[in-house]
Amino acid sequence: MTPIDVVEICAGAGGQALGLELAGFEHALAVELDRHACDTLRLNRPAWKVAEGDVADQDLWNPADYEGVTLLAGGVPCPPFSVAGKQLGATDERDLFAWAVELCGVVRPRALMLENVRGLSAPRFSAYRQHVLDRLAEFGYVGDWRLLHAADYGVPQLRPRFVLVALQPEDAAWFRWPEPQPAPPTVGAELEDLMAAGGWPHAHRWAERANDIAPTIVGGSKKHGGADLGPTRAKRAWKELGVDGMGLADAPPGPDWPADVPPKLTVEMVARLQGWRDEWAWEFAGRKTARYRQVGNAFPPPVAMAVGSRINAALRHEGERTDLPELAGSRLHDPIYKVLRQAGEHLTAERIIDLLDEPHERAALDGRLAHLARDFVMHVKTTPDGPAYKLGRFRAFVGQDDHDRHEFFAKHRSRVS
């Protein structure tokens, strides 16, 4: 296939980048904040243009310079939506998802692909998701979300990722989400050769015990210290697989390592569990903790390749065209958001319920209004019939010069990851 170009933001250490390359895309630019990850990109692909720094810094790169690129892709920060955090969404200064969507109005790519954590698929963010689809429609794109599991694409790990794909209407009818593949290998089958590489005589016995896929690998952040394999529940799952999750090893177990003492994983083992294959010869720059963070925070290359291949096929109009695109830009995620957005005026709770297509309890409505008020300015006024609500502006960072994000970034630059 003739390569087609991609600009990738928040590129990390290249999990998505490698997958997209394998799907037929050629990088016009990769933008990344972490210096170790940038070193990794340069180490493996010296010909790529890598911009190191804050992706929203207009002095770092000018999105308008890449107008007309085929694909805009990225894995923007996860903490705003992670269930392990406060799920602040649009009010989290690290949120770049809405900003990335706004880039479509400047870059005008033929396709957009953004991935994030499963938390973004939760009911808490239904209005956020609908706002994204509405903005994409205003820019002339048809978009859809899908929760994909890495284990469905050959990766021996429980790793759900929430993926947004959007295309222009003339291409959207050709897009199909990738079909799940047969079950991946177990942790033991995937890692037995690496566990035996130091001469450990019990590697095969260990592999027979490690007869399931791995829990989600957590790369961690600069804020929370060294590398380990995740929270307490994850460590229990690793223990069931015969793995010590309290840290990482510098090398595989040696000849004298006891049979009944669970070994730790090396960074190379973790990379295997993230879907990196030996034949790709991908190297990671930095010391052990930095390398582990790069691997653990990555989008598994096989998943990126699967989605990228389907985008590539849609852009080439391969396969069967459908009259109704599978990408459903009009799909409703939050009916209360829709009612308030269309009204453009103050509505009481009773009036909102009257305008909904399906019955809603008042308590449920109050809960949804509280969620909406976290991501949107909610104007409330007192009326004889009780409080009335009007939906205001989206709170997220979309490029504003006066947004709180700039002050936060200036103060915490060394801890942002």
C-alpha positions in Angstrom: 0.0 0.0 0.0 1.1 3.6 -0.7 1.7 5.2 2.8 -0.8 7.9 3.8 0.2 10.5 6.4 -0.7 10.9 10.0 -0.1 13.6 12.6 -0.1 12.0 16.1 -0.5 14.0 19.3 0.5 12.7 22.7 2.3 10.0 20.9 4.0 8.4 24.0 6.6 5.8 23.3 5.1 4.7 20.0 2.5 2.0 20.7 -0.2 3.7 18.6 2.5 5.1 16.2 3.8 1.6 15.5 0.4 0.2 15.1 -0.6 2.9 12.6 2.6 2.4 10.7 1.8 -1.3 10.4 -1.7 -0.2 9.1 -0.1 1.7 6.3 0.2 5.2 7.7 3.4 7.4 7.5 4.1 9.9 10.3 4.3 13.5 9.2 4.7 14.5 12.8 4.6 13.0 16.3 4.2 15.4 19.3 5.0 14.2 22.8 5.7 15.8 26.2 7.9 13.2 27.9 11.5 13.4 26.9 12.2 9.7 27.4 9.3 8.8 25.1 10.6 11.3 22.6 14.0 9.7 22.8 12.3 6.3 22.2 10.6 7.6 19.1 13.8 9.1 17.7 15.7 5.9 18.5 13.4 3.7 16.6 12.4 6.0 13.8 15.2 8.6 13.2 13.5 9.9 10.1 10.3 10.9 11.9 9.7 14.5 12.9 9.3 14.5 16.6 8.2 17.7 18.5 9.0 17.5 22.2 6.9 19.6 24.6 3.4 20.6 25.5 1.2 19.6 22.5 -1.0 22.7 23.1 1.9 25.1 22.9 1.5 27.1 19.7 5.3 27.8 19.7 6.0 24.0 19.5 4.0 23.3 16.4 1.4 25.0 14.3 -1.6 22.7 13.5 -2.5 24.9 10.5 0.8 23.7 8.9 -0.7 20.2 8.6 -4.0 21.1 7.1 -5.3 18.3 4.9 -3.3 15.5 6.6 -5.0 12.1 6.1 -5.3 11.1 9.8 -5.1 13.0 13.1 -4.6 10.6 15.9 -3.6 10.5 19.6 -3.9 9.1 23.0 -4.6 12.2 25.1 -4.2 12.2 28.9 -6.3 9.7 30.8 -6.5 11.1 34.4 -9.6 13.3 33.7 -11.7 10.2 33.0 -10.0 7.4 35.0 -12.0 5.7 37.7 -8.8 5.6 39.7 -9.0 9.4 39.9 -11.6 12.0 40.6 -13.1 11.9 37.1 -13.1 15.7 36.8 -13.6 15.6 33.1 -13.8 19.0 31.5 -12.6 20.7 34.7 -9.4 18.7 34.9 -6.6 20.9 33.7 -5.0 17.9 32.0 -8.0 17.3 29.8 -7.0 17.6 26.1 -9.7 15.5 24.5 -12.0 18.4 23.6 -9.0 20.4 22.4 -8.0 17.5 20.1 -11.5 17.4 18.6 -11.3 21.2 18.0 -8.1 20.6 15.9 -10.4 19.0 13.3 -11.6 22.5 12.5 -8.0 23.6 11.8 -6.3 20.6 10.4 -9.3 19.2 8.5 -8.0 15.6 8.4 -9.9 13.0 6.4 -10.1 10.9 9.6 -9.7 11.3 13.4 -8.7 8.6 15.9 -8.5 9.2 19.6 -8.2 6.7 22.4 -8.6 6.9 26.2 -9.5 4.9 29.2 -12.7 3.0 29.8 -13.9 5.6 32.3 -14.8 8.0 29.4 -17.5 5.5 28.4 -19.3 5.8 31.8 -22.7 7.5 32.2 -20.9 10.3 34.0 -19.5 11.5 30.7 -22.5 10.9 28.4 -23.0 14.7 27.8 -19.2 15.2 27.2 -19.4 12.4 24.6 -22.4 14.0 23.0 -20.8 17.4 22.9 -17.8 15.8 21.1 -20.1 14.2 18.5 -22.0 17.4 18.0 -18.8 19.4 17.5 -17.5 16.8 15.0 -20.8 17.1 13.1 -20.4 20.9 13.0 -17.0 20.3 11.4 -18.4 18.0 8.9 -17.5 14.6 10.4 -19.4 11.5 11.3 -18.1 10.0 14.6 -18.7 7.1 16.9 -17.2 5.5 20.0 -16.4 1.9 20.7 -15.0 0.1 23.8 -12.3 -2.2 22.6 -10.6 -4.9 24.6 -6.9 -5.6 23.8 -7.4 -9.3 24.4 -9.7 -9.4 21.3 -6.8 -8.4 19.2 -4.1 -10.8 20.2 -2.8 -9.0 23.3 -2.6 -11.2 26.4 -4.0 -8.6 28.8 -7.2 -7.2 30.1 -6.9 -3.7 28.7 -10.2 -2.0 27.7 -9.7 1.2 25.7 -12.4 3.7 24.6 -11.8 4.7 21.0 -13.3 7.6 19.0 -13.2 7.4 15.2 -14.6 10.1 12.9 -14.5 10.4 9.2 -15.9 12.7 6.6 -19.3 11.6 5.2 -17.9 10.3 1.9 -15.6 7.9 3.7 -17.8 7.1 6.8 -20.0 4.6 4.9 -17.0 2.4 4.3 -15.8 2.1 7.9 -16.2 -1.0 9.9 -14.9 -1.5 13.5 -12.4 -4.4 13.5 -13.8 -7.8 14.4 -12.5 -9.6 17.5 -9.9 -12.3 16.9 -9.3 -15.7 18.5 -8.3 -15.7 22.2 -4.7 -14.5 22.8 -2.0 -16.6 24.4 -1.7 -16.8 28.2 0.9 -15.0 30.2 2.8 -18.2 30.6 2.8 -19.1 26.9 3.8 -15.5 26.0 6.6 -15.2 28.5 8.1 -18.7 29.1 11.1 -18.1 26.8 11.9 -14.8 28.6 11.5 -16.4 32.0 13.9 -19.2 31.0 16.4 -16.8 29.4 18.5 -16.5 32.6 18.7 -20.2 33.1 15.8 -20.6 35.5 15.0 -24.4 35.4 11.4 -23.9 36.6 10.2 -21.6 33.8 8.0 -24.2 32.2 6.3 -25.1 35.5 5.8 -21.4 36.1 4.3 -21.0 32.6 1.7 -23.8 33.3 0.6 -21.9 36.4 0.4 -18.5 34.5 -2.5 -19.9 32.4 -4.6 -16.7 32.0 -4.2 -13.3 30.4 -2.7 -10.4 32.5 -4.7 -7.8 34.4 -4.4 -4.3 33.0 -0.9 -3.0 33.1 -0.6 0.3 34.9 2.4 2.5 33.8 1.9 5.0 36.6 2.9 8.6 36.6 5.8 10.9 37.5 3.8 11.9 40.6 3.5 8.5 42.2 7.0 7.2 42.4 8.6 4.0 41.1 7.3 1.2 38.9 5.0 -1.6 40.1 2.2 -3.6 38.5 -0.8 -1.7 39.8 -3.2 -1.4 42.8 -3.9 -4.1 45.4 -6.5 -5.9 43.3 -4.1 -6.1 40.3 -1.3 -7.4 42.5 -3.6 -10.2 43.8 -4.4 -11.1 40.2 -0.6 -11.2 39.4 0.0 -13.4 42.4 -2.5 -15.9 41.1 -0.4 -16.0 37.9 2.7 -16.6 39.9 4.1 -13.1 39.5 5.4 -10.7 42.2 3.7 -7.4 41.4 5.5 -5.3 43.9 8.1 -4.0 41.4 10.1 -4.9 38.3 13.2 -7.0 37.9 16.4 -5.9 36.1 16.8 -9.4 34.6 14.9 -12.8 34.4 15.3 -15.3 37.3 18.6 -17.1 37.3 19.5 -20.8 37.8 19.2 -20.6 41.6 15.8 -18.9 41.7 13.5 -21.1 43.9 10.6 -22.8 42.2 8.1 -21.6 44.8 9.1 -17.9 44.8 7.1 -15.8 42.3 9.5 -13.9 40.0 9.1 -10.3 39.0 8.6 -9.2 35.4 11.2 -7.3 33.4 10.4 -4.4 31.2 10.9 -6.6 28.2 8.2 -9.0 29.5 5.8 -6.2 30.1 6.3 -5.0 26.6 5.4 -8.5 25.3 2.2 -8.3 27.4 1.4 -4.9 25.8 1.5 -6.5 22.4 5.0 -5.6 21.2 6.6 -8.4 19.1 10.3 -9.3 19.0 10.4 -8.9 15.2 9.5 -5.2 15.5 12.8 -4.7 17.4 11.3 -1.7 19.2 13.7 -0.3 21.9 12.8 1.9 24.9 15.0 4.8 26.0 15.8 5.6 29.6 16.3 3.7 32.9 14.0 1.0 34.1 11.3 3.1 35.6 11.1 5.5 32.7 11.0 2.5 30.2 8.3 0.8 32.2 6.1 4.0 32.3 6.4 4.3 28.6 5.4 0.7 28.0 2.7 0.6 30.7 1.0 3.8 29.4 1.0 2.7 25.8 -1.8 1.9 23.4 -1.1 -1.7 22.4 0.3 -1.7 18.9 -2.0 -4.6 17.7 -5.1 -2.7 18.7 -3.9 0.5 17.0 -3.1 -1.6 13.9 -6.6 -3.2 13.9 -8.4 0.2 14.1 -5.9 1.9 11.8 -6.3 -0.8 9.1 -10.1 -0.3 9.1 -9.7 3.5 8.8 -7.2 2.9 6.0 -9.7 0.6 4.2 -12.5 3.1 4.6 -10.4 5.9 3.2 -9.7 3.7 0.2 -13.4 2.7 -0.1 -12.5 -1.0 0.2 -15.1 -3.6 1.1 -18.8 -3.0 1.1 -20.5 0.4 1.3 -23.5 0.8 3.5 -26.3 3.3 3.0 -26.4 3.9 6.7 -22.8 4.4 8.0 -21.9 2.3 11.0 -20.5 5.5 12.5 -23.7 7.1 13.9 -23.0 10.7 14.5 -26.6 11.3 15.6 -26.5 8.5 18.2 -27.9 9.9 21.5 -25.7 9.6 24.6 -27.5 12.1 26.9 -31.1 13.0 26.3 -31.1 15.7 29.0 -28.1 17.4 27.5 -30.0 17.3 24.1 -33.2 18.8 25.6 -31.3 21.7 27.3 -29.0 22.3 24.3 -31.9 22.5 21.8 -34.0 24.7 24.2 -31.5 27.4 24.6 -33.5 28.8 27.5 -34.2 28.1 31.1 -36.3 25.0 31.8 -37.7 23.7 35.0 -37.2 20.0 36.0 -40.8 19.2 35.2 -40.5 20.8 31.8 -37.3 18.9 31.1 -39.0 15.6 32.0 -42.0 16.5 29.7 -39.6 17.0 26.8 -37.8 13.7 27.2 -38.7 10.8 25.0 -38.6 8.3 27.9 -39.9 8.7 31.5 -37.4 9.9 34.0 -37.6 10.0 37.8 -36.9 13.4 39.4 -34.1 12.0 41.5 -32.4 10.6 38.4 -32.8 13.9 36.6 -31.2 15.8 39.5 -28.2 13.4 39.4 -27.8 14.0 35.6 -28.0 17.8 36.1 -25.3 17.6 38.7 -23.1 15.7 36.2 -23.8 18.2 33.5 -22.9 21.1 35.8 -19.4 19.6 36.2 -18.6 19.7 32.5 -20.8 22.7 31.4 -21.6 26.0 33.0 -25.2 25.6 34.3 -27.3 28.7 34.7 -29.9 28.4 37.3 -32.7 30.8 38.1 -35.5 30.8 40.6 -39.1 30.6 39.2 -42.5 30.2 40.9 -42.3 26.5 39.8 -38.9 25.9 41.2 -35.3 26.1 39.8 -35.0 26.4 36.1 -31.9 25.3 34.2 -30.1 26.6 31.1 -27.1 25.0 29.6 -24.1 27.2 29.2 -20.6 26.9 27.7 -18.5 23.8 27.8 -15.9 24.1 30.6 -13.1 22.1 28.8 -9.9 23.5 27.4 -10.3 24.0 23.7 -7.4 26.4 23.2 -8.4 29.5 25.3 -5.6 31.8 26.2 -7.1 32.5 29.6 -7.8 28.9 30.6 -6.6 27.5 34.0 -4.7 24.8 32.2 -1.9 27.2 31.4 -1.2 28.2 35.0 -1.5 24.5 36.1 1.0 23.4 33.4 3.4 26.2 34.3 3.4 25.1 38.0 3.4 21.4 37.6 5.4 20.9 34.3 7.8 18.3 35.8 4.9 16.1 37.2 2.6 16.1 34.2 2.6 12.8 32.4 
